[in-house]
Structures are given as C-alpha cells and as structure tokens.
Amino acid sequence: MQKNYMESLMRYVFIFCASISIISIILIFFFIFRGGLPFILEEGITNFVFGTTWRPTASNPQFGILPMIVGSLAVTLGAILIGVPIGVLTSIFMAFFCPPKLYRFAKPAINLMAAIPSIVYGFFALQVFVPLSRQLFGGTGMNIITASVLLAIMILPTIIGLSESALRAVPASYYQASVGLGATHERSVMNVVVPAAKSGIFSGIILGIGRAIGETMAVILVTGNQPVIPTSLTQGVRTLTTNIVLEMGYASGRHREALIATAVILFIFIIILNSIFMMIKSKGDKR
C-alpha cells in the first residue's frame, strides 16, 4: 500500500514539473509577443525586418533590424563552421582514442569550460583574440572572425559532452562485430559507431548552435556593435541579442517597443532554426 502511494505521488510530482516547463514556455511566448507584435504590425513587417537603418533616437526614428539579423547569422554560421567539426572530432577522440591518463585531465577541463561565465570568455577574447585579429586583419580587431572564434570555443563543451555520451551509448556489439569482420579500430569507430550515434551527436550540435545564437555578454565585447550590414568578415557587426542589451537600459516609448519586437524576431528565428534541424534529425533517424 505504501509503495503504491509513493508511486502515485511521484507520478504527480513528475507531471507537475513537466507542466511547469510547458507553462513557462507558453508564458514567455505570450508576454514577448504581446509586447512586440503590435509594434511590428504598426511599423510594418517589411520595414522592420528588412529595413537597413537603425536610428531609434533620431528626430525621425527608423527601426530596421536587417543589419542585426545579418550579424547574428554571420557569427553563428562562423561558430558552426569552426566549432562543430572540432567538437565532434574531439568527442570521438575522447570516447575511443584518448589515453586514460590524459582523459583524467581532459574530461574535467572540458566540463570546467561549460562552467566559465560568458563575460569571462568575452574578456579573454578582448585581451587575446582582438589584438591578434588587429595584427592579422587590421582595423579594430572587433569583427565577425573574432566573434565566430569566440562562440566556437564557447559551444565546444556542449557539443563534446553530448556527442561523447551518444558515442558511449552505442552498444559495444556494433564495434565488436565490425572488428570481428576484419575492420580496423579506426574504421570501426568512424564507419560503424559514429553513424549509429548520429542522432545524439546532432542533438548536441543543435544545443550548441542554440547557445551561439543566444549568446550576448561575450559577443558585446568583441563584435564592435556596429548596426550596419557587413561587407567583409573583418568588419564589426551587431547581433540581435546585443542590440537588445545595449539599448534596453535607457530605451522608452517606441524605442523600447522596437527592442521588444526585436526579441520577437529573435524568438521566431530560433524556433525556425530548431525546427529545421529537428526535421533534418528526424529524417536521418528514419533512415
């Protein structure tokens, strides 16, 4: 009797916790859209999303966020191109090729990377990457390349941790069967185990990309925060997140509404990207 009571109690506790998560998402969705959607409709979706001029405090204010959208896409794509291959290959090394003595130090170090605050990453990049970029490419050193490298480093712990877990979750019989058929250790890992773990690896990549899109404090320090559409990788940009953080403190009236509307676009942007990745992942799983 006591056992059945505890099982029923814990079931309701789990349902309650799951409901809180769902309700939280609904409330975030509701309040953001309630605050930003009226402004987008008044300003016009085309003018707001595809406008190239951001002058919210001028006598004739203009609220075009296309430069920030391009900036977010540029630094996120750069982080993906740099961070995803390094993260996935590192996870493969950690799971199948890393010597035990090295693993005892490498694993805690990677976990520690995930615990470092964003502002610390940003300050490190400001002191190291920005001067290096200035020497190599000229300008201020605060540009797309610097931000992409920084974000690539920041998403590594997420990708490595989840990908390694996915690789270790593959049944050992897959690897043993491949070796038993005469395949080498390297071929068995890359051609059998890695494809079997692709679902978990892809989930880690999605979460890593989500962090890259939503990162703010570190990006503020190294992008230059220029609300213009860049014409090269060595130019400064401003992302959607940094645009909100930089100006929300003193914004009021239409300016504040425009920043909340920017959050709406960012929210939609993240939903679209995650939906695309999940569709790709589900198609891969069916195969």
C-alpha positions in Angstrom: 0.0 0.0 0.0 2.8 2.4 1.0 4.6 1.6 -2.2 1.6 2.3 -4.4 1.1 5.6 -2.6 4.7 6.7 -3.2 4.5 5.7 -6.9 1.3 7.7 -7.4 2.8 10.7 -5.5 6.0 10.7 -7.6 4.0 10.4 -10.8 2.1 13.6 -9.9 5.3 15.3 -8.9 6.8 14.5 -12.3 3.7 15.7 -14.1 3.8 18.9 -12.1 7.4 19.5 -13.0 6.8 18.8 -16.7 3.8 21.1 -16.6 5.9 24.0 -15.2 8.3 23.7 -18.1 5.4 23.8 -20.6 3.7 26.6 -18.9 6.9 28.6 -18.7 7.4 28.4 -22.5 3.8 29.4 -23.1 4.1 32.4 -20.8 7.4 33.5 -22.4 5.8 33.2 -25.8 2.7 35.1 -24.7 4.4 38.1 -23.0 7.0 38.6 -25.6 4.5 38.5 -28.5 2.0 40.7 -26.6 4.7 43.3 -26.1 6.3 43.2 -29.5 3.8 42.1 -32.1 1.7 45.3 -32.1 4.8 47.3 -32.9 5.8 45.1 -35.8 2.3 45.4 -37.2 2.3 49.2 -36.8 5.8 49.6 -38.2 5.2 47.1 -41.0 6.9 43.7 -41.2 8.9 44.7 -44.3 10.1 48.0 -42.9 11.1 46.4 -39.6 12.6 43.1 -40.7 14.2 44.3 -44.0 15.0 47.9 -43.1 18.7 48.7 -43.1 18.8 51.7 -40.9 18.6 51.6 -37.1 18.2 55.2 -35.6 15.8 54.8 -32.8 16.6 58.1 -31.0 16.7 60.4 -34.1 14.0 63.1 -34.7 12.8 60.9 -37.5 13.4 57.4 -35.9 14.0 54.4 -38.1 13.7 50.8 -36.8 15.3 48.5 -39.4 16.9 45.4 -37.9 18.2 43.7 -41.0 21.9 44.6 -40.1 21.4 42.8 -36.7 19.8 39.8 -38.4 22.7 39.5 -40.8 25.2 40.0 -37.9 23.6 37.1 -35.9 23.6 34.8 -38.9 27.2 35.6 -39.8 28.7 35.0 -36.3 26.5 31.9 -35.8 27.5 30.4 -39.1 31.1 31.1 -38.4 30.8 29.4 -35.0 29.2 26.4 -36.6 31.9 26.1 -39.3 34.7 26.2 -36.7 33.2 24.7 -33.6 31.1 21.7 -34.9 34.0 19.8 -36.6 36.3 20.4 -33.7 33.7 19.4 -31.2 32.6 16.2 -32.9 36.2 15.1 -33.6 37.2 15.8 -30.1 34.3 13.8 -28.7 35.4 10.8 -30.9 38.9 11.2 -29.6 37.7 11.3 -26.0 35.5 8.3 -26.4 37.8 5.9 -28.4 41.3 7.2 -28.7 42.2 9.2 -25.6 44.7 7.5 -23.2 43.3 7.0 -19.7 45.9 9.3 -18.1 45.1 12.1 -20.4 41.4 11.5 -20.1 41.5 12.1 -16.4 42.7 15.7 -17.0 40.9 16.4 -20.3 37.4 15.5 -19.2 37.3 17.8 -16.1 38.9 20.6 -18.2 36.1 20.3 -20.8 33.4 20.3 -18.0 35.1 23.3 -16.5 34.8 25.2 -19.8 31.0 24.8 -19.5 31.0 26.5 -16.1 33.0 29.5 -17.0 30.8 32.7 -17.2 30.2 34.2 -20.6 31.7 37.6 -19.5 35.0 35.8 -18.7 35.1 34.3 -22.2 34.4 37.8 -23.6 37.2 39.4 -21.5 39.6 36.7 -22.6 38.8 37.3 -26.2 39.1 41.0 -25.8 42.6 40.6 -24.4 43.9 37.9 -26.7 41.8 37.4 -29.9 41.1 41.1 -30.6 44.8 42.2 -30.6 45.7 39.1 -32.7 42.9 39.9 -35.1 44.0 43.5 -35.3 47.5 42.4 -36.2 46.3 39.9 -38.8 43.4 41.7 -40.5 43.8 45.4 -39.5 41.0 47.6 -38.2 39.9 47.4 -34.5 40.1 43.6 -34.3 36.4 43.5 -33.3 34.8 41.7 -36.2 33.0 38.7 -37.4 36.0 36.4 -37.4 36.8 37.2 -33.7 33.3 36.7 -32.6 33.0 33.4 -34.6 36.1 32.0 -33.0 34.9 33.0 -29.5 31.5 31.5 -30.0 33.1 28.3 -31.5 35.1 27.9 -28.3 32.0 28.5 -26.1 29.9 25.9 -27.8 32.6 23.2 -27.6 31.7 21.9 -24.1 28.1 21.3 -25.1 28.9 19.5 -28.4 31.7 17.5 -26.9 29.8 16.4 -23.8 26.6 15.3 -25.5 28.4 13.8 -28.5 30.7 11.7 -26.3 27.7 10.5 -24.3 25.9 9.5 -27.5 29.0 7.6 -28.7 29.4 5.7 -25.5 25.7 4.8 -25.5 26.2 2.8 -28.8 26.1 -0.9 -27.9 29.6 -2.5 -27.8 28.4 -5.3 -30.0 28.4 -2.9 -33.0 32.1 -2.2 -32.6 32.9 -5.9 -31.8 31.0 -7.1 -34.9 32.9 -4.7 -37.1 36.3 -5.7 -35.7 35.3 -9.4 -36.0 34.7 -8.9 -39.7 38.2 -7.6 -40.1 37.8 -3.8 -39.9 40.5 -1.8 -38.1 39.8 0.1 -34.9 39.6 3.4 -36.8 37.3 2.2 -39.5 35.0 0.5 -37.0 34.7 3.7 -35.0 34.2 6.1 -37.9 32.1 3.9 -40.2 30.0 2.0 -37.6 29.9 3.6 -34.2 29.7 7.3 -35.3 26.8 6.7 -37.7 25.0 4.8 -35.0 25.3 7.7 -32.7 24.4 10.4 -35.2 21.1 11.2 -33.5 22.7 12.1 -30.2 25.6 13.9 -31.9 23.1 16.0 -33.9 21.2 16.9 -30.7 24.4 18.2 -29.2 25.1 20.3 -32.3 21.6 21.8 -32.1 22.1 22.8 -28.5 25.5 24.2 -29.3 24.0 26.3 -32.1 21.3 27.5 -29.7 23.9 28.8 -27.3 25.7 30.5 -30.1 22.6 32.3 -31.3 21.5 33.4 -27.8 25.0 34.5 -26.5 25.1 38.1 -25.5 27.6 39.3 -22.9 30.7 37.8 -24.6 29.7 38.9 -28.0 29.2 42.5 -26.9 32.9 42.8 -26.2 34.3 41.6 -29.5 31.9 42.4 -32.3 32.3 46.2 -32.5 28.5 46.6 -32.2 28.0 48.5 -35.4 24.4 48.4 -36.7 25.4 48.1 -40.4 25.3 45.3 -42.9 28.9 44.0 -43.1 30.6 43.6 -46.5 33.5 41.5 -45.3 34.5 39.2 -42.4 36.8 41.8 -40.9 34.1 44.3 -40.3 32.2 44.8 -37.0 28.6 43.8 -36.6 25.8 43.9 -34.1 23.7 40.9 -33.3 20.0 40.8 -32.2 20.8 39.9 -28.7 23.5 42.6 -28.2 21.1 45.2 -29.7 18.6 44.5 -27.0 21.1 44.5 -24.2 22.9 47.6 -25.2 19.8 49.9 -25.5 17.2 48.4 -23.2 18.6 50.2 -20.2 17.7 53.7 -21.5 15.0 53.0 -24.1 11.5 54.2 -23.7 8.3 54.6 -25.8 8.6 53.4 -29.3 12.3 52.6 -28.8 11.5 50.2 -26.1 8.7 48.6 -28.1 11.1 48.2 -31.0 13.6 46.3 -28.8 10.8 44.0 -27.5 9.8 43.5 -31.1 13.5 42.6 -31.8 13.1 39.8 -29.2 10.1 38.6 -31.0 12.1 38.2 -34.3 14.9 36.5 -32.4 12.4 34.1 -30.8 10.9 33.3 -34.2 14.4 33.0 -35.7 15.4 30.4 -33.1 12.2 28.4 -33.5 12.7 28.3 -37.2 16.3 27.1 -37.0 15.5 24.5 -34.3 12.5 23.3 -36.4 14.7 22.9 -39.5 17.4 21.0 -37.5 14.8 18.7 -35.9 13.3 17.9 -39.3 16.7 17.0 -40.6 17.4 14.9 -37.5 14.1 13.1 -37.7 14.7 12.3 -41.4 18.1 11.0 -40.5 16.6 8.8 -37.8 14.1 7.2 -40.2 16.9 6.2 -42.5 
